[in-house]
Amino acid sequence: MSHHHFEELEVWKRSCRLSVEVLQLVDGMTLWALRDQIARSCISVPSNIAEGAERETDKEFRRFLNIAKGSAGELRTQLFIGTKAGYFDPEITKKLTTEAKEISNMIQGLSKTLKIPE
């Protein structure tokens, strides 16, 4: 049985901070479709880490970590598109994208530590 306290995980804390920064970036954005997609993907990262940690098994936790990692990739893509379309300052999105990549790497590392029976 899995016993993970997601509030203690550095990757969860960092992904929450990233979500807040991204939500502040898109606040007031008039392109609703992109704003909503970005909001969903950034919120999905810490939410799926938390949901997986609360599940019964490491196998389930790993599945949710994979979803979180996918959402981090989505977020990077959406920031890239928003920047290229002129909605965001490239310096700001560079910092956010770097953090999203580091969070992806942390998620991958955490996933590898889980004991999954073959």
N, C-alpha and C positions, 0 to 999 in steps of 0.2 A: 504494500500500500504506500502511496506517495504522501509525503508530508512536507510540503513546500510552503513557506510563508512568503507570499509574493511581495508583501510590503518591505521585506528585508532584502530583496534582490536588487542589486545595483542597476541591472538592465531595466527593471520595471521603473525604478526611480528616474533614470535618465530618459526613458521613453515617455514618462508623464511630463517631465520638464520640456522635452521636445514638442509634445502635443500642445502644451500651453503656448510656446513660442510660435508654433505654426498657426494656431487658432488666432493669436493676436495679429499675425501677418495678414491673414485673409479676412479679418473683421472689416466689414464695410465693403468688401469686394463685390462688384456689381455683376460679374459673370457667375451667376448662381450655380450652374452645372459644375464648373471647375471648383468653386468654393466648397460646394457640398462634397464632392469627391475627395478633395484634400482633407476636409474635416473628418470624413469617415475613415480614410486610411490612417491618418495620424492618431485618431482615437482608438482604432482597431489594434494598434501595436501593444500598448500596455493592457488593454482590455483582454486580449487573447492570452497574454502572459498570465494575467490574473486568473482568467477562467481555467486555463490549463493547470495551473498550480493547485486549484481547488478540486480538480478531478481526482478520482480514486487511484489511478495508476500512472506510472511513468510513461507508459505507451500513449495514454490519452494526453498527458502533458506535452509530450513531444509533438503530437499532432497539432495542438494549439500553438506551440512554438513555431511550427512550420507556417501556420496561418499568419502569425505575427510577423515573421520574416518576410513573407509575401507582401504584407501590407506596407512594410518598410520600403520594399522595392517599388510598390505602387506610389508611395509618397514621393520618392526620389524622382520618379517619372513625371508626376504631376507638377512638382516644383520646377523641373526642367522645362516642361511645356509652358507653364505660367511665366517663367523668366524669359523664354524665347518670344513669347507673345507680348512681352513688355509690361506685364502686371507686377513683377517683383524686381527688386534691386538684386543684381547678380552677386554682389558681395554678401548679402544676407542669405540668399539661397545656397551659396557655396558653403557657408558655415552650417546651415541646417542639413544640407545634403551630406556633408562630412560626418555630422553627428548621426544621421540615419544609417550611414554605412557602418559606423562603429557599433551602433546598436545591433545591426544585422549580424556582425561578427560575434558580438556577445551572445546573441540568441543561438547562433550556431554552436558556440563553445558550450553553452549551458545544455543544449540538446545532446551533445556528445557525452556529457557526464551522466546522463540518465541511464539507468540499468534496464535494458529492454531484453526480455528473454527471446531467443531466436525461435 
